[in-house]
Amino acid sequence: MALSLDVTELTYQQRIDALREEKLRCTREKQTLLGDMDFDDWGQILPPEDQRDYVHVMSPSGIMIRDSIIKGFEVTSNHPSGGFFGPKAVGDNYRALLEHHPVTIDPLSSLAGAYMLNFTSYRRPHWNPDLSYEHLKPVQEQYQLLHGIGGMQHLTPDIAIGLRLGWGGLLDHIRANRASHGPEKEPFYDGLEAVVLGAQNWVQRHAEAARALAETEDNPQRRRNLFEIAEVNAHIVSAPPQTFREACQWLLWYEMIARMYNGSGAVGQLDTLLLDYYEADVAAGCLTDDEAIFHIACMLLRDTMYCQLGGPDRAGRDVTNPVSFLVLEAAHWLKIPANVAIAVGRGTSDALLRRGVEIMLEDKTGIPKFLGVDNTVPDFAKNGYPLEDGRDRKYSGCNWCGIPGREYGMNDLIKINLAVVFDVALHDMLADPTVTPSIDLLEQRFEDHLRRAVATIAQGIDFHIAHMHEVFPELVLDLCCTGPIERGEDASHGGLDYTNIAVDGAGLATTADSFAAIRQRIVDEGRLTWAELLHYLDTNWAGPDGERARLMMKNVPHYGHGGTLADDYAARLSQMYTRLVLEHPTPSGIKMLPGLFSWAYTVKFGEHLGATPNGRHAGDLISHGANPDPGFRKDGAPTAMAAAVAAVQPGYGNTAPLQIELDMSVIDQDNAVEVVSQLIRSHFELGGTQINMNILDKQKVLEAHEDPTRHPDLVVRVTGFSAYFASLSPEFRQMVVNRILADD
C-alpha cells in the first residue's frame, strides 16, 4: 500500500521510505531515457520534461554515456574549436550553469537541492586542440593505454576547510589572496570567484523557494520542515554552518557542485567532519540520534559520496566515534547505492566492523566496503614519506585514498592492460624470424614492452601536469584544498604539497594464466607448437580443432588455485610491474604509485583484445583487477581468492582490491557475522589493501539478470562503485553473474 503523505506526522523511517520510492521512480526514468548506466549510481535527477534535451558524451570516468542537458542554455566559447578553456572561461560558464540550474525542494527531506546536469556534457571538445600530444599517440594506441591526459577530479578535497569558512569565507579568502599575486594569476582567481558566486546563487534560490512553499503548505509537519530548510540555506549562503543539519546541508551543496562540475564524489573522513557539530547539538539538547541519521540519509540520498569511517588519525589513534555508527545506520535505513567504507586494522573498532558486517548480511547491498589500513599506511610511507602522511590518507574513490586537500593523484584514471602488452609481446616474438621462440624470450619481450608502456604513461603524466590547468582546472576542488588559493596555482599544476600519480595494471589473471598455459602445454608437454598457438589465436579458436586446443589451454591450473605455475606468474608479473613503475619517476620527477585495478574497463579492455592463450575468446572480458578469473578452482573457495589477491599486492600505497561475492545460501547463518568478519581480517593480515564485497541471494540476481524489472531495487557493488543492478548494461550484469556462478 502506498504511503499517504497527508497524515499529520510521519516518522523518520516513513519519510525515508517515501524518499527512497521517489529515488527509485527517478532511477527508472533515467533507465528508460538515458539507457545503460555502467558507472556509479549518481544522485542526478532529470530536468523537467519541457526543459531537457539529450547528448552523447564522454563521462568524467572515460566512458561514453547518454546524458541530459537543459534546453536553451549555451556555454560561451573562447576558442575557434567552439570549446572553452582556462580558469576564467571555465569558471564563468560554470557560474552561468549554476545560476540557470532549476531548484529542487522535497518537503519530506531535511535538505534542499538535487543536481540535474553534468558540466562536462557541455564541454566540446574536452581538450584544447592547440595542445597536441600526437607524439605519444602511436604507443598509446599500440598498448591501448588509458593515459590520463585530461583526466579530472580523482583527488581528495579537505571539506573541513569549506565547513570552517563557508561560501562567504571562501570568497573572502580568494579575494584576499588575489591581492598578493600579480596580473598573470587574475584568470585563476576569476574562475574561483565565479564558482563561489554561482554556488551562493544556487543556495539562495533554494532558500527562497523553500520559504515560498512553506507559506502555502497546509500540512504542519511539511510546513515546519520547509521553513527550517529556508532558514538553514539562507544562513549558509554566506556564513559557515553552525549546526549538524547545516553542516550536512553545506557538505551536500559542495558535493553536488563538485559532482556536477567534473564527477567528483570524494568526501574523505565523513565521521570526523560531522563530529563537532553532532556533539555540540547533542549537548545543547537539540539533536537526537534518529534525527542525525535522518539528516545523513537525506545527504546520501542525493549522492553516493565516497566516505571513510574509522581508521587512524595522524598520531595513529582510531577516530571511530558515534557518528561513524550513525552513517552506517543511515545507509541501512536507505538501502540504496552508497560508497561507505570501514577502516579495518589492529587498532580499529571491532564494534564498527561487526555492525558493518551485520548490515551487509541483512541488506545485501554491497555496503559497506572495507579498507586495510594496516597495509596502505606503511606502504605509502615506503615512497619516502612520514608514516603520519600515510595515516592522513582517506578513502575517497573506487579503489583509492588521498591526503585531503594536500595530494594530487589522478587515482583510478591511468591504466595499463597487461593482457594487451602480453599480446603485443607474443606477436612481436613470433613475427621475428631471427629468434627461436621460448618462454624466457617471451617474458623478456613482455618486460621490454611493459617498460615502453610505462615510459609512455610517464611522459603523458608530465604533459597533463603541464597543461591541464589551462584546459580545465580543478576549480571546485581547489576551494577546499591547502595551496591553490594561497599560491595561485591549480591542484593539477603544483598547487598541492604532494603529487603522486596512481598507475593501475589490469588483466593480471588473464596474463598470468596465459603464461602458465604456454609454459605447460607448449614448453613442458609439447602438446602444441608456437605456430599452432598463433594460428588458433588469430582465428579465435575457430573450428573443432580450435575448440579442442582452447579447452586444453584453458584447463591448465589457474592463478588463485594455490601453488600453481599461474600463481607463480601472477606474483612475478606483479613484482615486475611494480618495479617498472617505481624504477623511474616521470621525466619531470613525479612519483608514480603502482596498483592493480581495472574498474569498469574489465569489459572495455576485453572488447578490443584478441583471443589469449588462457582459452579466452576475442572480445571477452579480461580478468577483474587483481582477482583470479571466475572458475579459478572448482570450489571457488573465498579463502583461496583472498590469499591469492593478498599475494600480488604492489605495496606502495595504491591498492589491489579483492572483489568477492558470497552467496547467503552457503554461509552458516548462526555464525555468519563471525565468518565474514574473519575473512575480512584474514585478507588484511595477509597483506590485502581493500575489499569490495557482495553478499547476495544468487537466485534473486539471476532473476534480475533475466528480467531487471523483477527486482528494480537490487543493489550490487559492481567493482569499486555501487549501483542498481537494473541500471547496468547486459555486459556488466553478466560480469557480476559470472562471479557469483564461478563455483557452480
N, C-alpha and C positions, 0 to 999 in steps of 0.2 A: 504494500500500500504506500502510495506517495505521501511524503510528509507535508502536512498542512502548515503553511507559513503564516497563517492568520491567528495562530494561538498566541496568547499574551506573552508567554516566556518560553523560550527554547533553552535546553541545556547546551553546554559547550559541545558535547558529543553530537547532539542533534544538529547543531549548526555545522559542525564538521561534516557530518553525513550529507547534508544538503549541499555544502560547498563541493564535496567530492563528486556528487552526482552531476553538478554543473560542469566540473572539470571533465568528467567522462563525456558529457554531451559535447563540449568544445573539442575534445580529442577526436570523437567520432566525426565531427565536422571537418577537422583537419585531415583525418584519414581519407575522407571522401574527396576533398577538394585539393589537397596537396599531394596525396599519394603516399608511397612508402617513405618512412622516416627512420633511416638506419643510423640514428645518432641519438644523443641524449634527449630525454623527454623534456624539452624546454617548456616553460610555462606560458609560452606565447599563445595568445588567442587571436582569432582572425578579426580584421577590421570590420566595421558594419558593412552589410552586404552592398549597400549603394555607394560605398566609398572604396571598395577594394578591387585590385587587379592582381595579376599573377605574372611572375617571371621565372625563368630557369637560370640559376646562378650557381657559382661555386661557393660552398659554405665555408665558414672560418676554419673548419677542420679538413678542408680539401676534397670534399665530395660534392657532386652535382645534386642540387635539390630544386624542387619547385617551391617558390616562396610567394607570400602575399606582400603587396605594397599598397600604398594609399594613392588612389586616383587623384590626379591634379597636382601632386607635389613633385616639383622638379628641383634637382640639385643645380648649383651654379658651377660651371666648369671654369677652370683656369688654365686649360691645356688644349692644344689643337685636336687631341685624340677624343675630346669630349669628357675626359676624366677630370678629377680634382685631386691635387696632390699638395702636400706640405701642410704644416700645422695650422696656418691661418685658414686656408681653404677648407680643410677637413673640419676644423672647429666651427667655422661659420655655418657650414652645411649641416653639421650635427645639431647645432643650436636651432637652426630653422626646422629641422625634423622634429625635435623635441617640442618646439612651440606649435607645430602642426599636429602633433600626436593627439588622438582622441583621449578623453577622460573615461576612466572606468571606476565605478563605485559599486561594490556589492554590499548591501545593507546587513548581510549576515556575517561578513568578515570584519575583523577589528582593524584591518589595514587597508589603505586605499591603493589603487593602481593595478594595472596589468599592462604588459607590453605586447604590441601587435606587429612590430616591424623589426627587420634586421637592416641596420645601416649599410652593411656590406652588400646588400642586394641592390643598392643604388650606385655601387662603385663599378663603373665600366669605362675603361679597363681597370683591373686591380693594380697593375704595376705600370709605372711610368715607362713608356716605350723608349724614352731617351736614355734610359739606364739599362744598357744591354749586357746580358751575360751569355751571349752566343758562344763565347769561347769555352764555356763549361757544358753546353748542352749535348754535344756528342757523347761524352762519357756519362752524363746524367741519364741520357736515353738508353745507352748501351746496357746499363745496370738497372734501369727503371728506378732511379733513386728518388726518394722523397727528400728534396734538398733543403726545404725550409725557407728558401728565399721568398720574402713577402709574408711569411708566417706571423701570426699575431697572438697576443694575449695569454700565452701559456707561461705566466709568471704570477706570483702571489702578491697581492696588494696588502698593505698594512691598514686594515679598515679601522683600527683604533685611532689612526690619525684623523680620519673623517668624523668619527664619533666624537672625538675631543673638540674639533674645530667647528663642525657643522658646515653647511654650504657658505654661510656668511664669513666664517673664519677662514675657509679655504680661499674665498675671493680676496679677503684682506691679505692673506699670505702671498697669493700670486702678485697682487699689486705692490706689496712691499718689496718683494724680490725683483720685480720688474725694474724698479728704480735703481737697483745696484748693478744692472747689466747694460751693455751698450745696445745700439740700434739693431745689430745683427740678430739679437735674441727676441726682438719685438714680435715677429710672427709666431714664435713658440708661446709666448705669454698671451698673445691674442687668442690663440687656439684654446689654451687652458681656460681663459676667462670666458670664452664663448660657451664652453661646455657647462661651466657652473651657472652661467646666466640662463642657459636653456633648461638645466635641471630645476632651478628655482622657479622658472615659469611653469613647468610641468607640475611641480608640487603645489604651487599657489593655486593653479586652476582646479586641482583636486580638492583643496580646502574649500574653495568657493562652491564647487559643485556639491560637496557633501553637505554644506550648510543649506544650500537651496533645497536639496532633497529632504533634509530634516524638517524644514519648515512646512512641508506638505505631507509628511508621513504621519499616518494615524496610529500605527502600531507603536505602543510606548517603548518597547524594547528596541525596535529598529530606530525609532526617533532618537532615543538617548545615544545609541551607538553612532548614528550619523553625526550628531553634534560633537561627540568625542573625537571622531575621525577628523572633523573640521578643525577642532581645536589643536589636536596633535600636529596636523600638517601645517596649519597656519604658524605654529610655533617653530617648526623645524625648517621653514623656508629659509631662515637666516640663522637662527640660534641653534647651538648644539643640543642634542637630545638630553633630557634630564631624567626621564622615567624609563622603565623597562619597555613599555609599549612604544614610546617614542624612539628608543634605540632600535627596536625591531623594525619600525616603520622607516627610519633613516637607512638602516642597513639594507632593507628591501629596495628602497629607491636606488641606492648606489648599485646594488646587484643588478637590478633591471636595466639601469642605464649602461652599466658595463656589459651586460649580456647583449643588449641591443646594439651597442657600439661595435663590438667585434667578437661576440661569442663568449666572453669571459664568464666563468662560473665559479671562480676561486674565492673562497671566504677565509680559509685557514682555521684557526682555533676558535670555533664559534662559542664554546662553553665559557672560555675566559673573556671573550669580547663582551658577553652579556652579564657576567657575574656581578660586577659592581652595581649595575642597575637593579638586578634581582635582589641583592642583599639590602640595598637601600630601601626599595619598595616594600620588601617583607618586613623590615624593621619599622617602617612607618605604618604598617598595618593596611596598606593599600594594594597588596598583591597576594593572591593565593597561588598555589602550585597549579591548580587546574586552569586558572586564568593565564598564567605564564605559558603553560603547554599550548593553550589555545592561540596565543599571540605567535608563538614559534611555528605552530602548524599553519597559521594563515600566511606566514612568511614562506615556508617550504612549499605551500600550495602554488605559489607564483613562480617558483624556480627550483630546479633540482640542484641547488647550490652544493658545491663540494666543500665539506667541512670535517674537521677532526675533533674528536672527543678524547680527553685524557692524553697521557704522554708526558714527557719531561719538560720542565721549564729549563731555562739556561743553566741553572745550577744542578739539574738532574732530578729535581723533586717532581713527583707526579702532580699534575694540575687537575685531576678529576675532582669535580665539585658537584653540588646539587643540580646545576644547570646541565651538566653532562647527561644526567638521567632524564631531565625534562625534555631535552632534544630527542632522545631515544623514544620517549613516550609520545612526543608529537608525531614522529614518523609512524609509530604504532597506531595512533588514532587515525592517521590519514590513509595508510595503506596504498600509497601512490608511489611512482618512481621518485627516488631521492638518492643522494650520494653522501651518506653519513658514514664516517669511518671511525673505528675504535682502535686506539693505540694499545698494543699488547707487548708486554715485556716483563722483566723480573720485578721491576718496581711499580708496575701499573696496577690499577684496581681490578681485583678478581671479581668484585661485585658488578662492575661495569661490563666486563666481558660476559659474565653469566647472564646479565639482563639482556645484552645484545643477542646472545645465542637463543635465549628464550623467545625473544621477539621474532628472530629469524625462523625458528621452528614453528611458531604459531602463525605468522603472517605469510610465509613462503613468498616473499617479495625480493629476496636477494639483498635485504637491508638488515644490518649494516655490513660493511666490509671491514677488513682487519689489516693493521699495519705492524710490521715487525721492527719496532723502533730500536731494539737491542742491536740490530744489524745495520739499519740505514744510518744511524747516528755515527758510529765509529767508521763505517765505510766512507762517509763523506769526509771525515777527518783525514782519511788516507790521501786525500788530494792536497794535503798541506795546510789544512785549516784547523783552528782550535776546535776541540770537542764541543765547546759551547755553541759554536756556529751550527754544528750538526744537530744539536738539540733544538735550536731555533727553527729549523726547517719544519714546515707544517704541510699536511696533506691538502692538496688543492686541485687535483685533476685525476683523470682516469688511472694513471699509474705513477703519479709524480708528487713531489713536495718542493717547497721553496722557502727561503727565508723571507718572511713577509716584509715587503717594501724595500728589500735590500739586494735581491738576487734576480738577475735576468737569466732565463734558462731555455726558452723555446722548447719546453718539455713536450714530448709526445708529438712533435711536428716532423722530426727528421728520422728517416728510416731507411735501412739497407736490407733488402730482401736477400738473405744468404742463399736461398734456393736459386735466385736468378744469377748470382755470382757463380754458384756451382755450375749452372747450366752453361754459362759463358766459358768457364774454365774447361769443362768436359768437351764441348765442341771445339774449343781452341786446341786442346791437346790432340783430339782425334783428327783434326784437319791439318795437322803439322806432319808432313811426310818425312821430316828429318829426325823424328824421335820414335822410340818404341813405347807404346802406351804402357803405363804401370800405375798402380795405386799411389806410389810415392810421388811420381811425377804429377799426377792429378792433384794431390794435396798441395804440392808446391805451386802449381798453376793457380789453384784456388786462392792460396795465400797472396800470390802476386796480384791477382785481380781484385781481391778484397782490399789490399793495400792501396791500389789505384782508386777504388771506390771511396775509401775513407779520405784519401787526399783530396778528391774532388769535392766531397762534402765539406772538408775544412776550408777550401777556397770559397765555396758558396756561403759559408757562415761569415767569412770576412766581408764578402760582397754585401750580404744582408746588413751586417752591422754598420757598414759604411754608408748605406743608402736608405734604410727603412725609415729613418726619422724624417727624411724629406719626401717620402711617399705617403705613408700612413702611420703617423706616430701614435704611441700608446697614451693618448691624452687623458682618457678616463682613469686608467690605472696609475698614470703619473700623479694624479691628485692625491692618492693615498700611498705614496712612496717617499722615502727619505732620499733626497738628492735631486730629482728632476726640477722641482720648483726652485730649490735653493741654488742649483748650478746652472739652470737654464738649459738643461740637456734632457732629451727624451730617454726613457728607460732603455730603449734599444740602441742608444748611442753613447753609452758611458755614464748615463745618469745615475746608475745604482752602484753600490760598493763592489758587488760581485757580478761577474758574467761567467756562467758555467753552462755550456750548451750540451743538452742531452742528445745522444745519438743512439737510437734503438736498432738492434738487429731483429729480424723477423725470419720465420721459416726454419728455425733450428732443427726441429724433428724431421722435417722433410729432407733437409740436407744431411743430417746425421744418419738417418735410415738409408738414404741413397748411397752414401759412402759405405755403409755396412753391407748393403746388398751387393754392391760391386765387389767388395773385398771377399765376401763369402762365395758368391755364385760364379764370378769370373776368375778371380785370382786363386782362391783356395780350392774350389771344386772343379773349375773348368767347365761349368755347365753351359756357359755362353762365351762367345768371343766378344771383343770390344766392338768389332764391326757389326755383329748381330745386335748388340745392345743399341748402337747408334741407329740402325735401321728401325728397330721397334720404337724407339723414342720419336724419331722423325715421322713415323707413320701412326703415332698414337696407339701403339699396341694393336694394330689392325689385324683382323683375321684370326682363325683358330690358333695358329702357332703363336701369334702375338699375345693372345689372351693367356695361353699356357705360360708363355715367358713372363707375362705381367704377374700372374699369380705366384710363380716361382720366386720372383724378385720381392714381391710384396710379403711373402711368408717368411722372410728372414726375421729373426727376433728383433723387436723394435727397441728404440730408446724408451726407457721407462720400465722395461721389464725387470731390469736389475742384472748386472754382471754380464751384459751382452756387448758385442762389438759396437752396436749403435750407442749404448750408454757411454762407452769409452770415447767414441767420436763426438758425442754431444758435449762432453766435458772438455775435450781438446779444442773443439771449434769455439766454444765459449771463451776459453782461455786465449785462443788465437785472436778472436775478435776484440776482446778486452785489451790485449797487448797492442794491437794495431791502432785502436782508437786512442789509447793513452800514450803511444810511442812518441808522438809529436803533437804539440798544440797546433792550432791553426797558424798560418804564416804570420799573422799579427800577434800571436802569443796567447790566444784564447783557449781555455781548457775545455776539452770535450769529455763528457761522462758517459761511459758505455752502459747500455741496458738491453733487455730483451723483451720486446713488446710489439705487437702488430696492430692493436686497436681494431677498427673496422676494416683495415686493409687485409685481414685474413682472407676476405672474399676478393677484394680488388686485386691484390697481388697475384692470386691464383688465376684470375681471368686472363692474364697476359703472359702466363708461363706455360711452356710446352710440357709434354709428359716428362716425368722424372723417374730415375731408376728404382725408387722405392715402390713402384707399381701404381703411382698416381697418374690419372689421365690428364691430358692437356686441358686447362681451364678449370680444373677442380680447385677447391680450397687448398691453400698451404696450411701448415700446422699453425696452431694458435699460440702466439707468443713463445714462451719457454715451455709450454706444455708438450708432453708426448702426443702423438696423433691418437684420436679415438680408436679404441680396439688395440691399444699397445700391448695388452695382455688379456687373456681370456676372462680373468676375474675382475679386471678393471679396478684393482684394489686402490682405494684412496690413499692409503699409506705409501704404496709404491709410487704413485704420482707425486705425492708430497715430497718424498725422498729424492725423486729424480729432479724436480724443479729446484729443490734446495741445492743440489749438487752442481748446478750450472750458473749460479749467481755470478755476475761480473764483479760485484763487490766494491763499487766506488761511489755509492750514494744514489745512483739511479737504480731502478728496480727491474726484477724479472718476476712478475706476479704469477701466482698459482691460480688458475681458473679451474674450479671444481664444482661438480654437480652431485648432489646427494639425493637419492630417492627416499622419501619418507617410509616407503614400504619395507626398506631393508635396514632401517635404523631401529634399534631397541628403544621402544617408546618409553620404557621405565627409566632408562639411563641415557636418554638422548642428549640432554644438556651436557653431561659429563663427557660423553663420547665425542661430541663435536668440539667442545672446548679443548679437549686433549689433542685432537687432531690439529687444531689451530696452533696450540702451544708447541706441539712436536715439530711442526713445519718450521716455526721460527727458531726453535732450539737447534735445528739442523742447518740454519743459515738463511731461511726464506725471508723475503722482504715485504710481501704484500699478498693478500688472499682475496680474490673475488669469488664468492661462494653463492650458489643457488641451492636451496633445499626445496625440492619440487615434488609435486604429485605428477608422476610420469604420465599417467593416463590423461590427466587434465591438459598437460602440454601437448600430447599427441592429438587430442580432440581439437585443441585450439589451432594446431598446425593445419589440420584438415579443413577446419572452418573457423577462422578467427572470431567470427561473430558469436560463437558459442560461449566464449569466455572473454568478453571485452575488457574486463578489469584485471586480467592476468598480468602480473608484473614480473620481469626477469632481469637479472644482471647479465647483459649481453656480453660484455667484456669489462672494461673499466667503468662503463656507464650503465645506467638503469633506464628501462623503457617498458612501455606496454608492448606485450608480445604481438598484439594485433596491429601495431603501428609498423612492424618490421616487414621488410620485403620477404618473399618466399625463400630467397637465398639465405638471408640472415636467420629466419626461423629454422631453416634446415641446419644451419651451423649449430644452433642450440640443441636441436633434436639429435643431431649426430653425437653430441657429447653425452646426452642422457641415455642413448641407446648403445653406447660403446661397450657395455658389459653384457649385452644380450647374446 
